[in-house]
Amino acid sequence: MIPEKEMKALAVKTDSKIVLLILDGVGGLPLNGKTELEAANKPNLDTLARNSIGGLTDPISPGITPGSGPSHLAIFGYDPLKFEIGRGVLEAAGLGFELTNRDLAARGNFATMDDDQVITDRRAGRIPTEKNQQICAELQNKIKKIAEVEVFIRPGKEHRFVIIFRGDGLQGPLTDADPQREGLKIKFTAAPALESKKASDVVNKFIKEANSILKSHHPANTVLLRGIAKVPQIPSMAELFKLTPACIATYPMYKGLASLVGMKILTTGDTIAAEFKTLKEQWPNFDFFYVHIKKTDSYGEDGSFENKVQIIEELDKSLPQLLELNPAVIAVTGDHSTPAVMKGHSWHPNPFILHSQWERKDHLTAFTENECARGILGRFPATDAMPLMLANALKLNKFGA
Amino acid sequence: MIPEKEMKALAVKTDSKIVLLILDGVGGLPLNGKTELEAANKPNLDTLARNSIGGLTDPISPGITPGSGPSHLAIFGYDPLKFEIGRGVLEAAGLGFELTNRDLAARGNFATMDDDQVITDRRAGRIPTEKNQQICAELQNKIKKIAEVEVFIRPGKEHRFVIIFRGDGLQGPLTDADPQREGLKIKFTAAPALESKKASDVVNKFIKEANSILKSHHPANTVLLRGIAKVPQIPSMAELFKLTPACIATYPMYKGLASLVGMKILTTGDTIAAEFKTLKEQWPNFDFFYVHIKKTDSYGEDGSFENKVQIIEELDKSLPQLLELNPAVIAVTGDHSTPAVMKGHSWHPNPFILHSQWERKDHLTAFTENECARGILGRFPATDAMPLMLANALKLNKFGA
């Protein structure tokens, strides 16, 4: 990919508009001979594909299954191997918690341990969210600081919470304070380097204090902490690409990701139609829109092939709302694949189409994995998608004379 | 791309001959459904394509529109992000001016400013070349040195000139002494780092002296200087690839580029037929020939779709002169695309075909962008073209045991 320094020098501000439509986990595998995209009746997407160029993207590297964090960073034009985002940072940002560069964030689970400190349930029987909120409030009330380090505890859904440690000299990332499997003893975090010793001491002190307070809260009588890290120093999309970007997403984590690269998070409804309505309303105010459709991935994770197909069809019905805005560039792709038959993220590359008046004629007949595989973009790193979108919106100057 | 050290170790000297035929800016975009290459009647190129393997090259990175300097460096096998060539160096080399490593070169424009030093015409009404020569002679006569730094001024065509500052401790690159747009005040150069302060002081002193001398030469009453930099330290093609390379080109800039990588610049005529005649005459003397056809790019820049098509057809008629020499390897490609409908360089990848007895069978039917897109070379960085040519000429040893 083109280095940051060169990208900053090439990018120019223009009025042209780009829409990046991410159908989360849309790429799939065949069931009865057809993938989810091949099975879906989606005339609008297929027509768009016939007027686009196509290819397949690898978010990280061929064969590597990505999490949502790195796969989104890649499609936003950032090297996912360079900018690692800890799960705690992602969740905190998604909850709207404004992180500073003195913060260390971790994703937490309430869990159950027995008298020998052996984990018997990593999710504490999926306690109700209300119970979670009550425990978090008690912990927060009793633990405001560890030495001079401030502690912020925020409940999520069921057994999940986020914890932020704020103080000077807290270096991350730390190893997970989580044995990963039931039947193993609880685990403390460790400092992989000398400079993160202070941080690991603080986190481990918190775990001990929490275990003591949680004694009376069986089954939620201990905590597991994962993805303990600081906010990476990511240049904003304004700085790197001279964009004024906005995010239209329904799930916290994607809003969190978008805010980390400097997108404005727009308030929107829960449905695809509501997301496209927001797009229309906010059309004059931004030059880059990231529109995120979550449920293709959720149904893929659930193994619900038919439901995933239906979401693609629902998206297809709303697509004309996007098309009538006539963006200079439309890109439609997934962040990663989530084949329903695998019930999880996979390494398969993502179908990618790009529509613009400045592209050659491709010969795609539909928006599917195999059609994109024979597109003129070929197979390419997802990090090249952003330069391609910018180029087609005429937002990049010439490199060299 | 393969690193320099490994390339030097692998390359061997052989008698086999390679011809790299660059149709500058040949890749295009459709007008009435066909690109320039699709519209051209070019039976010889298409037959060659049917007996070649094909692919599409990205000179810098997908989405990045290159200037001619970096795009040529890439196709010559050099990393264009590593070796940056300033416009001044390029033009000076193209005029046959032998640059040393004490030289800082800049591309100049004579321009018009008003009494408030606001630029009103960046090209001084495109003064005649004779007038340019006369002004350059006067400037050279009056400014031979700035402090202990020697100054060389060489006229180009119309309003263009090249200036070389020769002295110790001149570091570049400097920022352009050019406001880039009319309606803005003249601009001096700046030193982006402390070590280039001496150079920027010398250049700015020159600009002030020139402005004083040019007072009587309205409309050519000031100068704009761009691409102010030193010669980059580039290993020669002899050193890197063990080639004895020659350049057959009609335009100064391409000769300049070729000389920077150590090619012998052959004297030739202005037509394509003349270039191929030179190729034949010099056939015994070199093992690598870079043949450059300029006008595909020029007509692309002018937006003359039909003329660009005609140049492709003219080239096609001369192609048998090349084929009958029976080179071990023939590669035909563009350095970058210049779609006539865009009237300028673009980011679109370049059609590339390679003919050799040692290649697999591809299924191309013609030399066009879309045929090359489905070629077995796929889409690849232009920097890989040179190793592919060398391999097919059996000029590379095995890597490792």
Chai-1 contact restraints between the chains, C-beta under 6 A:
chainA,res_idxA,chainB,res_idxB,connection_type,confidence,min_distance_angstrom,max_distance_angstrom,comment,restraint_id
A,I2,B,S61,contact,1.0,0.0,6.0,A-B,restraint_1
A,I2,B,I64,contact,1.0,0.0,6.0,A-B,restraint_2
A,R360,B,E369,contact,1.0,0.0,6.0,A-B,restraint_3
A,K361,B,P30,contact,1.0,0.0,6.0,A-B,restraint_4
A,I376,B,A373,contact,1.0,0.0,6.0,A-B,restraint_5
A,G378,B,G378,contact,1.0,0.0,6.0,A-B,restraint_6
A,G378,B,R379,contact,1.0,0.0,6.0,A-B,restraint_7
A,D384,B,P62,contact,1.0,0.0,6.0,A-B,restraint_8
A,P387,B,G63,contact,1.0,0.0,6.0,A-B,restraint_9
A,L388,B,P62,contact,1.0,0.0,6.0,A-B,restraint_10
A,L388,B,G63,contact,1.0,0.0,6.0,A-B,restraint_11
A,A391,B,G63,contact,1.0,0.0,6.0,A-B,restraint_12
A,A391,B,W347,contact,1.0,0.0,6.0,A-B,restraint_13
A,K398,B,T65,contact,1.0,0.0,6.0,A-B,restraint_14
A,K398,B,G67,contact,1.0,0.0,6.0,A-B,restraint_15
A,K398,B,H345,contact,1.0,0.0,6.0,A-B,restraint_16
A,F399,B,I60,contact,1.0,0.0,6.0,A-B,restraint_17
A,F399,B,I64,contact,1.0,0.0,6.0,A-B,restraint_18
A,F399,B,P66,contact,1.0,0.0,6.0,A-B,restraint_19
A,F399,B,P70,contact,1.0,0.0,6.0,A-B,restraint_20
A,G400,B,G67,contact,1.0,0.0,6.0,A-B,restraint_21
A,G400,B,G69,contact,1.0,0.0,6.0,A-B,restraint_22
A,G400,B,P70,contact,1.0,0.0,6.0,A-B,restraint_23
A,A401,B,G67,contact,1.0,0.0,6.0,A-B,restraint_24
A,A401,B,G69,contact,1.0,0.0,6.0,A-B,restraint_25
A,A401,B,R87,contact,1.0,0.0,6.0,A-B,restraint_26
A,A401,B,G227,contact,1.0,0.0,6.0,A-B,restraint_27
